[in-house]
């Protein structure tokens, strides 16, 4: 799910923004027509994603980019406001003419929006964007329909890994430069860390607020499996199998046989982050942006954290973000929006500018995450990686195991109707972590029935 479902903490947000007053988005689409009624050829577009005032650094960086873009493109006016696409209010805002011309989405959103006709087909306008040839095909495919037509542009990509406390590894006699590569090694390392005493927890797992289902999905992908099989006419649950039972067995044994997961359960992301930031947690599953969150929000130290690929190497949950277009936007507004997205996110010549802006604002550079988003292939990817290393202000060697595995690691995006599926799977995770006698077969069977019922319902 690209983030915890309630708080959705993300990487440095670079979006653009806006929300207009509720006029109907037709020829005038929120921001106005191609010439905004003045006949001067100017295009006004509205874009969402502006960080709130509480995120002062991110907001200042965002506003500086908007100003720089408008100076470089005087024919385009950007109207930017706070907020992101909310699935719960999206349809009403679209029907009421309040949807932005260019709107931010997570990778879980495009398929449903495309199927419902709630996003504009931008295939023709994007045809001249040669830079798209260097974007990861799997990231672009998230925004395509079954016929290959394009409805949006990816702007950032992430994948899950194993975040670990290097200081605790050393204290437990483990090599922080050789993190666990298998789930059995995770179990052994967790046991060693818990053995230090003083309320140390070797491994933490989430199980509340849909986050347990999200992480169960990450485990399944790492086992080489999936949670929902989308190959047929109707998606069906795909976790009631040996891989699903293996996930539950590892969690059960670490929790009950080893006692390496601690007594406190029903955890959410902030609980794991607080434990890691205080120096009491050895490992949990997370994306790279968690490292900066540990430092900024929980008084952690960059030197104390390492990042490894998902154990087993068979797959990882991947997600990301991008932008789509209001179906009522004019062709001129779509072209202007693509100009903005290409300038802000998909321009290799601006990698250094984005890095400089991060450095000027004391934001981390060197994590395997934006300001050089991991959506590239080939020569541009190599250029991006070189700039990340040359300008790093964090210990990049701590994350090298994750980086080395990234290109070869198979990735899967979140399942359809992800939040509903996760809510069902939360109950499975909760049962295993709170009941030593939990029946794996019964839990998976009941969850399978519930997930198949919800997948069969109209979305």
C-alpha positions as CSV (number, residue, x, y, z in Angstrom):
1,X,0.0,0.0,0.0
2,X,2.8,2.5,-0.6
3,X,2.4,3.6,3.0
4,X,0.5,2.9,6.2
5,X,-3.2,3.2,5.3
6,X,-4.1,5.8,7.8
7,X,-1.1,8.2,7.9
8,X,0.4,7.4,4.6
9,X,3.9,8.8,5.4
10,X,5.9,9.1,2.2
11,X,9.1,10.1,0.7
12,X,9.8,13.8,0.2
13,X,6.6,14.8,-1.5
14,X,7.0,16.5,-4.8
15,X,3.7,16.9,-6.4
16,X,2.0,20.0,-7.6
17,X,-1.1,21.1,-6.5
18,X,-4.4,22.7,-6.2
19,X,-8.0,22.5,-5.8
20,X,-10.2,24.9,-7.5
21,X,-13.7,26.1,-6.6
22,X,-16.4,23.9,-7.8
23,X,-17.1,24.9,-11.3
24,X,-17.7,22.2,-13.9
25,X,-14.6,20.9,-15.6
26,X,-15.5,21.0,-19.2
27,X,-14.0,23.5,-21.6
28,X,-13.0,25.6,-18.7
29,X,-12.0,22.7,-16.5
30,X,-11.4,24.2,-13.0
31,X,-8.4,26.1,-14.1
32,X,-9.8,27.6,-17.3
33,X,-9.6,26.9,-21.0
34,X,-6.5,26.7,-23.1
35,X,-6.4,30.5,-23.4
36,X,-8.2,31.1,-20.1
37,X,-10.7,33.2,-22.0
38,X,-8.3,36.0,-22.7
39,X,-7.1,34.9,-26.1
40,X,-3.4,35.2,-25.1
41,X,-2.7,31.4,-25.5
42,X,-2.0,30.9,-21.8
43,X,-3.1,27.7,-20.1
44,X,-4.1,27.4,-16.5
45,X,-3.9,24.0,-14.9
46,X,-4.7,22.9,-11.3
47,X,-2.6,20.2,-9.7
48,X,-2.8,18.7,-6.2
49,X,-0.1,17.3,-3.8
50,X,1.2,20.4,-2.1
51,X,2.6,19.6,1.3
52,X,0.8,21.1,4.3
53,X,2.2,24.0,6.3
54,X,3.3,21.5,9.0
55,X,5.8,20.1,6.5
56,X,7.6,23.4,6.2
57,X,10.7,22.1,4.4
58,X,8.8,20.0,1.8
59,X,6.4,22.8,1.2
60,X,9.1,25.3,0.6
61,X,10.8,23.0,-1.8
62,X,7.6,22.4,-3.6
63,X,6.7,26.1,-3.9
64,X,10.2,26.9,-5.2
65,X,9.8,24.3,-7.9
66,X,6.4,25.7,-8.9
67,X,7.9,29.2,-9.2
68,X,10.8,28.0,-11.2
69,X,8.6,26.1,-13.6
70,X,6.3,29.1,-14.2
71,X,9.3,31.3,-14.9
72,X,10.6,28.8,-17.4
73,X,7.1,28.3,-18.9
74,X,5.4,31.7,-18.9
75,X,2.6,30.3,-21.0
76,X,1.4,28.0,-18.2
77,X,-0.1,29.0,-14.9
78,X,-0.1,26.5,-12.1
79,X,-2.7,26.7,-9.3
80,X,-1.5,24.5,-6.5
81,X,-3.2,23.6,-3.2
82,X,-2.8,21.0,-0.5
83,X,-4.3,17.5,-0.6
84,X,-4.1,14.3,-2.5
85,X,-6.6,12.1,-4.3
86,X,-8.9,10.6,-1.7
87,X,-10.7,7.5,-3.1
88,X,-13.6,8.1,-0.7
89,X,-14.4,11.5,-2.2
90,X,-13.0,11.2,-5.7
91,X,-16.2,10.3,-7.5
92,X,-18.2,13.1,-5.9
93,X,-15.5,15.7,-6.6
94,X,-15.3,14.5,-10.2
95,X,-19.1,14.7,-10.6
96,X,-19.2,18.1,-8.9
97,X,-16.5,19.7,-11.1
98,X,-14.1,20.0,-8.2
99,X,-11.4,17.6,-9.3
100,X,-8.0,18.9,-10.2
101,X,-6.8,18.9,-13.8
102,X,-3.8,16.9,-12.8
103,X,-4.1,14.7,-9.7
104,X,-1.7,12.6,-7.6
105,X,-2.3,8.9,-7.3
106,X,-0.7,5.9,-5.7
107,X,0.0,2.8,-7.8
108,X,-3.1,1.1,-6.3
109,X,-5.4,3.7,-7.9
110,X,-5.0,3.8,-11.7
111,X,-6.6,0.4,-12.6
112,X,-10.0,1.3,-11.0
113,X,-9.9,4.9,-12.3
114,X,-9.2,3.7,-15.9
115,X,-11.9,1.0,-15.7
116,X,-14.5,3.5,-14.5
117,X,-13.6,6.1,-17.2
118,X,-12.5,8.5,-14.4
119,X,-9.2,9.5,-16.0
120,X,-8.3,11.0,-19.4
121,X,-6.5,9.0,-22.1
122,X,-3.2,10.8,-22.6
123,X,-1.7,8.4,-25.2
124,X,-1.7,11.0,-28.0
125,X,-0.3,13.8,-26.0
126,X,2.4,11.6,-24.4
127,X,3.5,10.2,-27.7
128,X,6.3,12.7,-28.1
129,X,7.7,12.2,-24.6
130,X,10.9,10.3,-25.7
131,X,12.0,10.3,-22.0
132,X,9.3,7.6,-21.3
133,X,11.5,5.1,-23.1
134,X,13.9,5.3,-20.1
135,X,11.2,4.8,-17.5
136,X,10.8,1.3,-16.0
137,X,8.2,-0.5,-18.2
138,X,6.5,-2.0,-15.1
139,X,6.0,1.5,-13.7
140,X,4.4,2.7,-16.9
141,X,2.2,-0.4,-17.2
142,X,0.5,0.6,-14.0
143,X,-1.0,3.5,-15.9
144,X,-2.0,1.5,-19.1
145,X,-5.3,-0.2,-19.9
146,X,-5.6,-3.7,-21.5
147,X,-5.0,-2.2,-24.9
148,X,-1.8,-0.4,-23.9
149,X,-3.2,3.1,-23.9
150,X,-1.7,5.5,-21.4
151,X,-3.7,7.3,-18.7
152,X,-1.0,8.7,-16.4
153,X,2.7,9.2,-15.7
154,X,4.7,7.5,-12.8
155,X,6.9,9.9,-10.9
156,X,8.4,7.8,-8.1
157,X,8.8,4.1,-7.3
158,X,9.7,2.2,-4.1
159,X,10.0,-1.3,-2.9
160,X,10.0,-3.0,0.5
161,X,13.0,-4.3,2.3
162,X,14.3,-5.3,5.7
163,X,15.2,-2.3,7.9
164,X,17.5,-3.2,10.7
165,X,19.4,-1.7,13.7
166,X,23.1,-1.9,13.0
167,X,24.0,-1.0,16.6
168,X,21.9,-3.8,18.0
169,X,23.4,-6.2,15.5
170,X,26.9,-5.4,16.7
171,X,25.8,-5.6,20.4
172,X,24.3,-9.1,19.7
173,X,27.5,-10.3,18.0
174,X,26.0,-10.1,14.5
175,X,27.7,-8.6,11.4
176,X,25.8,-5.5,10.4
177,X,27.4,-5.6,7.0
178,X,26.0,-9.1,6.4
179,X,22.2,-8.7,7.1
180,X,19.9,-11.7,7.0
181,X,19.3,-13.2,3.5
182,X,16.6,-15.8,4.4
183,X,13.7,-15.9,6.8
184,X,15.5,-18.5,8.9
185,X,18.4,-16.0,9.3
186,X,15.9,-13.3,10.3
187,X,14.6,-15.6,13.0
188,X,18.1,-16.4,14.2
189,X,19.1,-12.7,14.3
190,X,15.8,-11.7,16.0
191,X,16.5,-14.4,18.7
192,X,20.0,-13.1,19.3
193,X,18.8,-9.5,19.7
194,X,16.0,-10.4,22.0
195,X,18.5,-12.3,24.1
196,X,20.2,-9.1,25.0
197,X,17.4,-8.4,27.4
198,X,16.4,-5.0,28.6
199,X,13.1,-5.1,26.7
200,X,14.9,-5.6,23.4
201,X,12.7,-6.9,20.6
202,X,14.3,-8.8,17.7
203,X,11.6,-8.4,15.1
204,X,8.4,-6.4,15.0
205,X,5.4,-7.0,12.8
206,X,2.3,-4.9,12.2
207,X,-1.2,-6.3,12.6
208,X,-3.7,-3.3,13.0
209,X,-5.4,-0.7,10.9
210,X,-5.0,-2.7,7.6
211,X,-1.2,-2.6,8.1
212,X,-1.1,-6.3,9.1
213,X,-2.7,-7.3,5.8
214,X,-0.3,-5.1,4.0
215,X,2.7,-6.7,5.5
216,X,1.2,-10.2,5.1
217,X,1.2,-9.3,1.4
218,X,4.8,-8.3,1.6
219,X,5.7,-11.7,3.2
220,X,3.8,-13.6,0.5
221,X,5.6,-11.8,-2.3
222,X,8.9,-12.5,-0.6
223,X,7.9,-16.2,-0.5
224,X,7.4,-16.0,-4.3
225,X,3.6,-16.1,-4.0
226,X,0.8,-13.6,-4.3
227,X,-2.3,-12.6,-2.4
228,X,-4.8,-12.2,-5.2
229,X,-4.6,-14.0,-8.6
230,X,-5.7,-11.6,-11.3
231,X,-5.2,-14.0,-14.2
232,X,-8.8,-15.0,-14.6
233,X,-12.0,-13.2,-15.4
234,X,-12.6,-12.5,-11.7
235,X,-9.7,-12.0,-9.3
236,X,-9.5,-14.7,-6.5
237,X,-7.6,-15.1,-3.3
238,X,-4.3,-16.8,-3.6
239,X,-2.9,-17.1,-0.1
240,X,-4.5,-20.2,1.3
241,X,-1.5,-22.4,0.4
242,X,1.9,-23.6,1.6
243,X,3.3,-20.1,1.2
244,X,0.6,-18.6,3.4
245,X,1.1,-21.2,6.0
246,X,4.9,-20.6,5.9
247,X,4.4,-16.9,6.6
248,X,2.2,-17.7,9.6
249,X,4.6,-20.4,10.9
250,X,7.6,-18.1,10.9
251,X,5.6,-15.4,12.7
252,X,4.1,-17.9,15.2
253,X,7.5,-19.4,16.0
254,X,9.3,-16.1,16.5
255,X,6.4,-14.8,18.7
256,X,5.7,-17.9,20.8
257,X,8.6,-20.4,20.5
258,X,11.5,-17.9,20.5
259,X,9.8,-14.9,22.3
260,X,11.8,-12.6,20.0
261,X,8.8,-10.4,19.0
262,X,8.0,-9.1,22.4
263,X,4.8,-9.1,24.4
264,X,3.2,-6.0,22.8
265,X,1.2,-6.8,19.7
266,X,-1.5,-5.2,17.5
267,X,1.2,-2.8,16.3
268,X,0.9,-0.1,13.7
269,X,3.7,1.5,11.8
270,X,4.3,4.3,14.3
271,X,4.8,1.7,17.1
272,X,7.6,0.0,15.2
273,X,9.2,3.3,14.3
274,X,9.1,4.4,17.9
275,X,10.7,1.1,19.1
276,X,13.4,1.4,16.4
277,X,14.1,5.1,17.1
278,X,14.5,4.4,20.8
279,X,17.1,1.7,20.0
280,X,15.0,-1.3,21.3
281,X,14.0,-3.0,18.0
282,X,16.3,-5.1,15.8
283,X,14.3,-5.4,12.5
284,X,11.0,-4.7,10.7
285,X,9.8,-4.5,7.1
286,X,9.8,-1.1,5.5
287,X,10.6,1.0,2.5
288,X,13.7,3.3,2.4
289,X,11.8,6.4,3.4
290,X,11.5,5.0,6.9
291,X,15.1,5.8,7.6
292,X,14.6,9.5,7.3
293,X,11.4,9.2,9.3
294,X,13.2,7.5,12.1
295,X,15.8,10.3,12.2
296,X,13.3,13.2,11.8
297,X,10.4,12.0,14.0
298,X,12.0,9.6,16.5
299,X,15.4,11.0,17.1
300,X,17.3,8.2,15.4
301,X,20.7,8.4,13.8
302,X,21.4,7.6,10.2
303,X,24.6,5.7,11.2
304,X,22.5,3.2,13.2
305,X,20.3,1.9,10.4
306,X,20.8,-0.6,7.6
307,X,18.6,-1.7,4.7
308,X,18.6,-5.1,3.1
309,X,16.4,-6.7,0.4
310,X,13.4,-8.8,1.4
311,X,14.7,-12.1,2.7
312,X,14.6,-15.0,0.3
313,X,15.0,-12.8,-2.8
314,X,11.9,-14.2,-4.5
315,X,10.0,-10.9,-4.6
316,X,9.0,-7.7,-3.0
317,X,6.0,-5.5,-2.7
318,X,6.5,-2.5,-4.8
319,X,4.6,0.7,-5.1
320,X,4.9,4.3,-6.1
321,X,3.1,7.4,-7.1
322,X,2.3,9.4,-10.2
323,X,-0.3,11.7,-11.8
324,X,-3.4,11.2,-13.8
325,X,-5.6,13.7,-15.6
326,X,-9.2,14.8,-15.2
327,X,-11.3,13.3,-18.0
328,X,-12.8,16.8,-18.6
329,X,-9.3,18.4,-19.1
330,X,-8.8,20.0,-22.5
331,X,-6.0,18.6,-24.8
332,X,-4.1,21.9,-24.1
333,X,-4.4,21.3,-20.4
334,X,-3.2,17.7,-20.7
335,X,-0.2,18.9,-22.8
336,X,0.6,21.6,-20.2
337,X,0.3,19.1,-17.4
338,X,2.7,16.7,-19.2
339,X,5.1,19.6,-19.7
340,X,5.0,20.2,-15.9
341,X,5.4,16.5,-15.0
342,X,8.3,16.0,-17.4
343,X,10.1,19.2,-16.2
344,X,9.6,18.4,-12.5
345,X,10.1,14.6,-12.3
346,X,11.3,13.1,-15.6
347,X,14.1,15.5,-16.5
348,X,17.6,14.0,-15.9
349,X,19.1,17.4,-16.3
350,X,17.3,18.5,-13.1
351,X,18.6,15.6,-10.9
352,X,21.3,17.8,-9.6
353,X,19.0,20.7,-9.0
354,X,16.7,18.5,-7.0
355,X,19.6,17.2,-5.0
356,X,20.9,20.7,-4.4
357,X,17.5,21.8,-3.1
358,X,17.4,18.8,-0.7
359,X,20.9,19.7,0.6
360,X,20.0,23.3,1.0
361,X,17.1,22.2,3.2
362,X,19.1,19.7,5.2
363,X,17.1,16.8,3.7
364,X,18.7,13.4,3.3
365,X,20.5,12.6,0.0
366,X,21.8,9.1,-0.6
367,X,18.9,7.0,0.5
368,X,17.6,4.7,-2.3
369,X,14.6,7.1,-2.8
370,X,13.9,10.6,-4.1
371,X,15.1,13.2,-4.9
372,X,16.4,10.8,-7.6
373,X,13.3,8.6,-8.0
374,X,14.0,4.9,-8.7
375,X,11.9,4.6,-11.8
376,X,14.7,4.6,-14.4
377,X,16.4,2.0,-16.5
378,X,19.6,2.0,-18.5
379,X,21.9,5.0,-18.8
380,X,19.7,7.4,-16.9
381,X,19.5,5.0,-14.0
382,X,23.3,4.9,-13.9
383,X,23.5,8.7,-14.0
384,X,21.0,8.9,-11.2
385,X,22.9,6.4,-9.1
386,X,26.2,8.2,-9.6
387,X,24.7,11.5,-8.5
388,X,23.1,9.9,-5.5
389,X,26.5,8.6,-4.4
390,X,28.5,11.8,-5.2
391,X,26.1,14.0,-3.2
392,X,25.3,11.8,-0.3
393,X,25.0,13.2,3.2
394,X,24.0,9.9,4.8
395,X,26.0,6.6,5.0
396,X,25.1,5.0,1.7
397,X,27.1,1.9,2.4
398,X,24.5,1.0,5.0
399,X,21.9,0.6,2.3
400,X,24.1,-1.1,-0.3
401,X,22.7,-4.6,0.1
402,X,19.2,-3.2,-0.7
403,X,20.5,-1.2,-3.7
404,X,22.5,-4.2,-5.1
405,X,19.4,-6.4,-5.1
406,X,16.9,-3.8,-6.4
407,X,17.2,-4.3,-10.2
408,X,17.1,-8.1,-10.0
409,X,14.4,-8.4,-7.3
410,X,11.0,-9.4,-8.8
411,X,8.3,-6.9,-7.9
412,X,4.6,-7.0,-7.4
413,X,2.2,-4.1,-6.8
414,X,-0.5,-4.2,-4.3
415,X,-3.6,-6.4,-5.0
416,X,-6.9,-5.1,-6.3
417,X,-9.1,-3.6,-3.6
418,X,-6.1,-3.6,-1.4
419,X,-7.5,-1.9,1.6
420,X,-10.4,-4.2,1.8
421,X,-8.2,-7.3,1.4
422,X,-5.8,-6.0,4.0
423,X,-8.7,-5.5,6.5
424,X,-9.5,-9.2,6.2
425,X,-5.9,-10.3,6.5
426,X,-5.4,-8.1,9.6
427,X,-7.5,-10.7,11.5
428,X,-5.2,-13.5,10.4
429,X,-2.1,-11.6,11.6
430,X,-3.7,-10.6,14.8
431,X,-4.8,-14.1,15.6
432,X,-1.3,-15.6,15.0
433,X,0.4,-12.9,17.1
434,X,-2.0,-13.0,20.0
435,X,-3.1,-16.7,20.2
436,X,-0.5,-19.4,20.6
437,X,-3.0,-22.0,19.5
438,X,-4.1,-20.2,16.4
439,X,-5.3,-22.6,13.6
440,X,-3.5,-21.6,10.4
441,X,-5.7,-23.6,8.1
442,X,-8.9,-22.3,9.6
443,X,-7.7,-18.7,9.6
444,X,-6.5,-18.8,5.9
445,X,-9.7,-20.6,4.8
446,X,-12.0,-18.1,6.4
447,X,-10.0,-15.2,5.0
448,X,-10.0,-16.8,1.6
449,X,-13.8,-17.0,1.6
450,X,-14.1,-13.4,2.8
451,X,-11.7,-12.0,0.2
452,X,-13.3,-13.9,-2.6
453,X,-16.7,-12.5,-1.6
454,X,-15.5,-8.9,-1.7
455,X,-13.6,-9.4,-5.0
456,X,-16.8,-10.7,-6.6
457,X,-18.7,-7.6,-5.6
458,X,-18.8,-4.6,-7.9
459,X,-16.1,-2.1,-6.9
